[in-house]
Amino acid sequence: MKIYTRTGDKGETSLFGGKRVPKDSPRIHAYGSVDELNAVIGMAVSLSDDAKLIDVLRQLQNELFVVGADLATPGDIQKPNTVRVEHSHINRLEREIDIHEQELEPLKYFILPGGTTCASVLHFARTVCRRAERETYELLKVEDINNLVCIYLNRLSDLLFVLARVTNRRSGREDIPWHPREEE
C-alpha cells in the first residue's frame, strides 16, 4: 500500500465511514492534536530508561489510537469494529493517578514545568493534551461525539502531570516552585 493517496490534495479528508470533511474542521483539529500528543508521549518514551514508566506511556499511546479513532468516527457510525472511549479507559487513568501519587509529596504550591528532559517532555505532553481537550469540547458544541473523550483527555492531562513529577522524583530532582515575585 502506498503512503500517499492524493485524496486529500483538495483540502479534504475522509472520516471513518467515508464522509469527506475539510481538513480544517473542528473534528480534524481535535484528532490532529490527539495524534500530536501521541507523538510527544513517544518522545518521552525515547528519553526514559524507567521500564515501569515506559509501560504506562505505551499503554497511553495505544489508548490514544482509540481516542483518535473515536473522534474520527461520526456518532451515527455503529459498525461492529467501531472503537470508542469507554468508562473503563477513564477508570484505568484514575487508578494510574492514584498509584503514582503515592510516590509524591502533596503539592502545597504551584510548580514550574521542568526538571529532567523526560519530565519536561511529559509536561509538554500535558499542555498538548489540554489543547486536545479544548478542541474536543469545541467539537462537542457543533457535532454529536462521545463525551467520554473529553473526560478521558481531562484525566490524561492529570496523569501526565503526575508522571512528570514522578519522573523527577525517581531521578532525584525536586519540583521547581513557582515564585510569583522574585525576591530582590
C-alpha angles and dihedrals in degrees: 000000000000120000092223123062102171088222091115097050093104096055099268134107136190126251122210104283093040103270112145119223135174114271090236095055118126090249092056091046090053098049091038089060090048088054090049090050090053090053092050090051087051088056090053090051090053090053097050133082092182104113094198092051091047090053091053093046093048089052089052091050090053092048091049087063086058090049092049093046091049091052091046092053118078113233094247093060108098106166119156092250095048111127121212136177108260136193088259090066091054092045090053091053091050091051090051091050091050092048095048096042088063087072093055137077111238113264116251096174141023115276132212118241108253145072118123119017091252092050090048090053090049089053088050089050088052091056092048088049091053089052091050088050092051091048091049091053088050089052091049088060093060106026139038106253136155103277089204086077089066092049092046092053091048092053091043092057088052091050092049089053091051092046091052089054092045091050091054093046093050088051093050094251122138124225110262109238119222113238109200091201125027111232115239 
